[in-house]
Amino acid sequence: MSDAMLKMAGEADDALARCLLTLCIDDADIMMAALLKGADDARAVLTSLVMSMQDMPQPGRDEGMRILERDLALGIARWGCTLRPRTRERFVQAVERWHARLASLPSANPDSLRAWLTADGAYTLLTPGDEAWPGGFSDLDVRSDYAPPVCLWVRGDAGALTACAEPLAVVGSRGMNDYGREVTSAVAEEACLAGHTVVSGGAMGVDAAAHWAAVRAAGSSCAGRCGRTVAVFAGGLGHIGPSCNERLFAAILEAGGAFISELCPDTPPLAHRFLLRNRLIAAMASSVAVTQARLRSGALNTANWANELNRRLYAVPGDVTNPSNAGCNALIRDHRAILLADARAVDEYCHPRHAPTARATPPEP
């Protein structure tokens, strides 16, 4: 098996290598980000990781681990930091977990692994060098406490990710009221009618209202000039949900939109992954609008990421006696967000109107 694994690592292309490294970490991982920053490419990281596995000859294991530690230190240095003894101890423990993941692979054949990781081609794989890779993700690679995606799984038209140079993220609470639904729909619809891409999280409440508004805009009389919508999921694309949004998800794909995830398709959407997902929503967008949120809403986590990443952050004010508006009002009060005074004044919270990039030609069956 050891020879087969080394052969697989040598034959893997960048996309497959990144998929397998994502399978190893299972979540956004600073140490993997440092390795990729310090190594020549993802294939080099995968090869060194395979070399250092337990069933490899001892000289090869030692050399593989030496290369991994060298690349880790170099990647951390490129963030302006140094490798500390405690970090090295944690890294050794992490490598042991990664080895266990690689040892459990169902095959060492690159073609079989690629089919397994893409559900026989149901998902498109994107890597940082691809044209459809969102440029904003590069901002997650500038600090040692951030972690850019290793790769992306996409369902739908991958071109939707770059159809607009400066997408708008629309986020908020799951438990919105009629006011939240009305203002969310107005913001997202006007943005799409102006050619902009609307990004959200595919959840109930504000997310669903934003996606639905974008879908309606795409089905209007000016459909050819409308933007599209992208849903970013906290789990793998094999676990998209909630189930009550199934009709919405079908409509998003029909309208030329896309679903994306940084996690392998079989990864479940555990609670902590929603917070990690929020950094992708903020990074992908140039402007973030919080249309209705409670004080403990996950949307405020997205707002924090927007500020960290120097995105334009807007919040819709609301009735001060209604807890559903408390999060947005607090963002405005604390000068962390710009007050969005008119939901239909799209030119105030988005870049100039434009025609979106044409849809990609669907692949032949």
C-alpha positions as CSV (number, residue, x, y, z in Angstrom):
1,M,0.0,0.0,0.0
2,S,2.9,2.4,0.8
3,D,4.2,2.2,-2.8
4,A,0.7,2.7,-4.2
5,M,0.2,5.8,-2.0
6,L,3.5,7.3,-3.1
7,K,2.6,6.6,-6.7
8,M,-0.8,8.2,-6.2
9,A,0.7,11.3,-4.6
10,G,3.1,11.6,-7.6
11,E,0.4,11.3,-10.2
12,A,-2.2,13.6,-8.4
13,D,-2.9,16.9,-10.1
14,D,-3.2,20.1,-8.0
15,A,-7.0,19.7,-7.6
16,L,-6.9,16.1,-6.4
17,A,-4.0,16.9,-4.0
18,R,-6.0,19.8,-2.5
19,C,-9.1,17.6,-2.2
20,L,-7.1,15.0,-0.3
21,L,-5.5,17.6,2.0
22,T,-9.0,19.0,2.7
23,L,-10.1,15.5,3.6
24,C,-7.1,15.3,6.1
25,I,-8.0,18.5,7.9
26,D,-11.8,18.3,7.8
27,D,-12.1,22.0,8.7
28,A,-10.3,25.3,8.1
29,D,-6.8,24.7,9.4
30,I,-4.1,27.3,10.0
31,M,-1.3,24.7,10.0
32,M,-2.4,23.3,6.6
33,A,-2.6,26.9,5.3
34,A,1.0,27.5,6.5
35,L,2.2,24.3,4.8
36,L,0.7,25.4,1.5
37,K,2.2,28.8,1.9
38,G,5.6,27.4,2.6
39,A,5.7,24.5,0.1
40,D,6.1,24.6,-3.7
41,D,2.5,23.4,-4.3
42,A,-0.2,21.1,-2.9
43,R,1.3,18.0,-4.5
44,A,4.6,18.6,-2.6
45,V,2.7,18.8,0.7
46,L,0.7,15.6,-0.1
47,T,3.9,13.7,-1.2
48,S,5.7,14.7,2.1
49,L,2.7,13.7,4.1
50,V,2.5,10.3,2.5
51,M,6.3,9.8,2.9
52,S,6.0,10.4,6.6
53,M,3.2,7.8,7.2
54,Q,3.8,5.0,9.7
55,D,4.1,2.2,7.2
56,M,6.8,3.9,5.1
57,P,10.5,3.0,5.5
58,Q,12.1,4.9,8.4
59,P,14.5,7.0,6.3
60,G,11.6,8.2,4.1
61,R,9.5,8.9,7.1
62,D,12.1,11.1,8.7
63,E,12.7,12.9,5.4
64,G,9.0,13.5,4.9
65,M,8.6,14.9,8.4
66,R,11.7,17.1,8.0
67,I,10.2,18.6,4.8
68,L,6.9,19.2,6.4
69,E,8.4,21.0,9.4
70,R,10.6,23.1,7.1
71,D,7.6,24.1,4.9
72,L,5.6,24.9,8.1
73,A,8.3,27.1,9.4
74,L,8.7,28.8,6.0
75,G,4.9,29.4,5.7
76,I,4.7,30.9,9.2
77,A,7.7,33.1,8.5
78,R,5.9,34.4,5.4
79,W,3.2,35.7,7.7
80,G,5.9,37.5,9.7
81,C,5.8,35.0,12.6
82,T,8.1,32.3,14.0
83,L,7.6,28.6,14.7
84,R,7.3,28.1,18.5
85,P,7.9,24.8,20.3
86,R,4.3,24.5,21.3
87,T,3.2,25.0,17.7
88,R,5.6,22.3,16.6
89,E,4.1,19.9,19.2
90,R,0.6,20.6,18.0
91,F,1.7,20.1,14.4
92,V,3.1,16.7,15.1
93,Q,-0.2,15.7,16.6
94,A,-2.1,17.1,13.6
95,V,0.1,15.1,11.2
96,E,-0.8,12.0,13.0
97,R,-4.5,12.7,12.5
98,W,-3.9,13.5,8.8
99,H,-2.0,10.2,8.4
100,A,-5.1,8.3,9.8
101,R,-7.3,10.0,7.3
102,L,-5.0,9.1,4.4
103,A,-4.7,5.5,5.6
104,S,-8.5,5.2,5.4
105,L,-8.8,6.2,1.7
106,P,-10.9,3.7,-0.3
107,S,-8.4,3.6,-3.1
108,A,-4.9,4.7,-4.1
109,N,-5.9,5.2,-7.7
110,P,-6.1,8.9,-8.7
111,D,-9.0,8.4,-11.1
112,S,-11.0,6.5,-8.5
113,L,-10.3,9.1,-5.8
114,R,-11.3,11.9,-8.1
115,A,-14.6,10.2,-8.9
116,W,-15.2,9.5,-5.2
117,L,-14.5,13.1,-4.2
118,T,-16.7,14.6,-6.9
119,A,-19.6,12.2,-6.7
120,D,-18.7,10.9,-10.2
121,G,-18.5,14.4,-11.6
122,A,-21.6,15.9,-9.9
123,Y,-19.4,18.6,-8.4
124,T,-16.9,20.9,-10.0
125,L,-13.5,21.3,-8.2
126,L,-11.9,24.8,-8.1
127,T,-8.4,25.7,-6.9
128,P,-6.8,29.1,-6.4
129,G,-5.4,29.1,-9.9
130,D,-8.7,28.7,-11.6
131,E,-10.5,31.6,-13.4
132,A,-13.7,31.0,-11.3
133,W,-11.8,31.2,-8.0
134,P,-13.1,34.2,-6.0
135,G,-10.4,36.8,-5.8
136,G,-11.5,37.9,-2.3
137,F,-10.4,34.7,-0.8
138,S,-6.7,35.8,-1.1
139,D,-7.4,38.2,1.8
140,L,-7.7,35.2,4.1
141,D,-4.1,34.4,3.4
142,V,-2.6,37.6,4.8
143,R,-2.6,36.7,8.5
144,S,-1.6,33.7,10.6
145,D,-5.0,33.5,12.3
146,Y,-7.0,33.2,9.1
147,A,-7.2,30.2,6.8
148,P,-8.1,30.4,3.1
149,P,-10.0,27.5,1.5
150,V,-7.7,24.7,0.3
151,C,-10.1,24.1,-2.6
152,L,-13.8,24.5,-3.4
153,W,-16.6,22.1,-4.4
154,V,-19.1,23.7,-6.7
155,R,-22.6,22.6,-7.8
156,G,-24.2,24.6,-10.5
157,D,-22.4,27.2,-12.7
158,A,-19.0,27.9,-11.4
159,G,-19.0,31.0,-13.5
160,A,-21.5,32.5,-11.1
161,L,-18.6,33.0,-8.6
162,T,-16.9,35.6,-10.8
163,A,-19.8,36.9,-12.8
164,C,-19.6,40.1,-10.7
165,A,-16.4,41.8,-9.7
166,E,-17.7,43.0,-6.4
167,P,-20.5,40.7,-5.0
168,L,-22.9,41.8,-2.3
169,A,-23.4,39.5,0.7
170,V,-26.8,39.7,2.3
171,V,-27.1,38.1,5.7
172,G,-29.2,38.1,8.9
173,S,-31.2,36.1,11.4
174,R,-33.1,32.9,10.6
175,G,-36.1,34.2,12.6
176,M,-36.9,37.3,10.6
177,N,-40.2,39.1,10.7
178,D,-42.2,40.7,7.9
179,Y,-40.1,43.9,8.0
180,G,-36.9,41.8,7.7
181,R,-38.3,39.9,4.8
182,E,-39.4,43.1,3.0
183,V,-36.1,44.9,3.3
184,T,-34.0,41.8,2.6
185,S,-36.0,41.1,-0.6
186,A,-35.7,44.7,-1.7
187,V,-31.9,44.8,-1.2
188,A,-31.2,41.5,-2.9
189,E,-33.6,42.1,-5.8
190,E,-32.3,45.6,-6.6
191,A,-28.7,44.3,-6.5
192,C,-29.4,41.5,-8.9
193,L,-31.4,43.8,-11.2
194,A,-28.3,46.0,-11.3
195,G,-26.2,43.0,-12.4
196,H,-24.6,42.2,-9.1
197,T,-24.1,38.7,-7.6
198,V,-25.8,38.1,-4.2
199,V,-24.0,35.8,-1.8
200,S,-25.7,34.3,1.3
201,G,-25.7,31.1,3.3
202,G,-28.6,29.1,2.1
203,A,-30.3,29.0,5.5
204,M,-33.8,29.9,6.6
205,G,-34.9,33.5,7.2
206,V,-32.8,36.3,5.7
207,D,-30.6,34.0,3.7
208,A,-33.6,32.3,2.0
209,A,-35.3,35.7,1.4
210,A,-32.2,37.1,-0.3
211,H,-31.7,34.0,-2.5
212,W,-35.4,34.0,-3.5
213,A,-35.3,37.7,-4.4
214,A,-32.3,37.1,-6.6
215,V,-34.0,34.2,-8.3
216,R,-37.1,36.3,-9.0
217,A,-34.9,39.0,-10.5
218,A,-33.3,36.4,-12.8
219,G,-36.8,35.4,-14.0
220,S,-37.9,39.0,-14.8
221,S,-38.1,40.6,-18.2
222,C,-34.5,41.8,-17.9
223,A,-33.2,38.4,-17.0
224,G,-30.2,38.6,-19.4
225,R,-28.9,41.6,-17.5
226,C,-29.5,40.3,-14.0
227,G,-26.9,39.1,-11.5
228,R,-26.9,35.7,-9.9
229,T,-26.9,34.2,-6.5
230,V,-24.4,32.0,-4.7
231,A,-25.1,29.9,-1.5
232,V,-22.1,29.1,0.7
233,F,-22.7,26.0,2.8
234,A,-21.3,25.1,6.2
235,G,-21.0,21.4,5.4
236,G,-20.2,19.4,2.3
237,L,-22.5,19.7,-0.7
238,G,-23.7,16.2,0.0
239,H,-25.4,17.7,3.1
240,I,-27.0,20.9,1.7
241,G,-29.9,22.0,3.8
242,P,-32.3,22.8,5.4
243,S,-34.7,20.5,3.7
244,C,-37.4,23.1,3.8
245,N,-35.3,25.1,1.2
246,E,-35.2,22.3,-1.3
247,R,-37.4,24.2,-3.7
248,L,-35.2,27.3,-3.3
249,F,-32.1,25.3,-4.0
250,A,-33.5,23.9,-7.3
251,A,-34.5,27.5,-8.3
252,I,-31.0,28.8,-7.6
253,L,-29.5,26.2,-10.0
254,E,-32.2,26.8,-12.6
255,A,-31.4,30.6,-12.4
256,G,-27.7,30.0,-13.2
257,G,-26.5,30.3,-9.6
258,A,-24.2,28.0,-7.6
259,F,-23.6,26.2,-4.3
260,I,-20.1,26.2,-2.9
261,S,-18.3,24.5,0.0
262,E,-14.7,24.3,1.2
263,L,-15.4,20.9,2.7
264,C,-15.5,17.4,1.2
265,P,-19.1,16.4,0.1
266,D,-19.7,14.0,3.0
267,T,-18.8,16.5,5.7
268,P,-21.8,17.2,8.0
269,P,-22.7,20.8,8.8
270,L,-21.8,20.9,12.5
271,A,-22.4,24.0,14.5
272,H,-18.9,25.4,14.6
273,R,-18.6,25.1,10.8
274,F,-21.3,27.8,10.3
275,L,-19.0,30.3,12.0
276,L,-16.1,29.1,9.7
277,R,-18.4,29.4,6.7
278,N,-19.1,33.0,7.6
279,R,-15.6,34.1,6.8
280,L,-16.0,32.8,3.2
281,I,-19.2,34.8,2.8
282,A,-17.5,38.0,3.9
283,A,-14.3,37.3,1.9
284,M,-16.2,36.6,-1.3
285,A,-18.1,39.9,-1.1
286,S,-17.0,43.5,-1.5
287,S,-20.0,44.8,0.5
288,V,-21.9,43.0,3.3
289,A,-25.5,44.0,4.2
290,V,-27.0,42.8,7.5
291,T,-30.7,43.3,7.0
292,Q,-32.1,42.1,10.3
293,A,-30.3,40.4,13.2
294,R,-30.6,39.7,16.8
295,L,-27.8,40.5,19.2
296,R,-26.8,36.8,19.3
297,S,-27.2,36.2,15.5
298,G,-24.6,34.4,13.6
299,A,-24.9,37.2,11.1
300,L,-22.9,39.4,13.5
301,N,-20.1,37.0,13.2
302,T,-20.1,37.6,9.4
303,A,-20.2,41.3,10.2
304,N,-17.1,40.9,12.3
305,W,-15.3,39.1,9.4
306,A,-16.4,41.9,7.1
307,N,-14.7,44.5,9.3
308,E,-11.6,42.3,9.7
309,L,-11.3,42.0,6.0
310,N,-12.0,45.7,5.3
311,R,-15.3,45.0,3.4
312,R,-17.9,47.7,3.3
313,L,-20.4,46.8,6.0
314,Y,-24.0,48.1,6.0
315,A,-26.8,47.5,8.5
316,V,-30.5,48.2,8.2
317,P,-31.9,50.0,11.3
318,G,-35.1,48.8,12.9
319,D,-37.6,49.3,15.7
320,V,-35.6,49.7,18.9
321,T,-38.3,47.9,20.9
322,N,-38.0,44.7,18.7
323,P,-35.2,42.3,19.6
324,S,-35.1,41.2,16.0
325,N,-33.5,44.5,15.1
326,A,-31.1,44.8,18.1
327,G,-28.1,43.4,16.3
328,C,-28.3,45.7,13.4
329,N,-29.0,48.7,15.6
330,A,-25.9,47.8,17.7
331,L,-23.7,47.7,14.6
332,I,-24.8,51.2,13.7
333,R,-24.6,52.5,17.2
334,D,-21.0,51.2,17.6
335,H,-19.9,52.7,14.3
336,R,-19.1,49.3,12.9
337,A,-21.5,49.5,10.0
338,I,-22.9,52.2,7.7
339,L,-26.6,52.8,8.1
340,L,-28.5,51.5,5.1
341,A,-31.2,54.1,4.8
342,D,-32.9,53.0,1.5
343,A,-33.1,49.4,0.5
344,R,-33.7,50.2,-3.1
345,A,-30.9,52.8,-3.5
346,V,-28.6,50.0,-4.8
347,D,-26.0,52.5,-6.1
348,E,-25.3,53.5,-2.5
349,Y,-24.3,50.1,-1.3
350,C,-23.0,48.5,-4.5
351,H,-20.5,49.4,-7.2
352,P,-21.9,50.7,-10.5
353,R,-24.5,48.8,-12.5
354,H,-23.1,46.3,-15.0
355,A,-23.9,43.4,-17.2
356,P,-22.9,40.1,-15.4
357,T,-20.4,37.8,-17.1
358,A,-22.2,35.4,-19.4
359,R,-23.1,32.0,-18.2
360,A,-20.6,29.3,-18.8
361,T,-21.5,26.8,-21.5
362,P,-22.9,23.7,-19.7
363,P,-20.6,20.7,-20.0
364,E,-21.6,17.9,-22.3
365,P,-23.1,14.8,-20.6
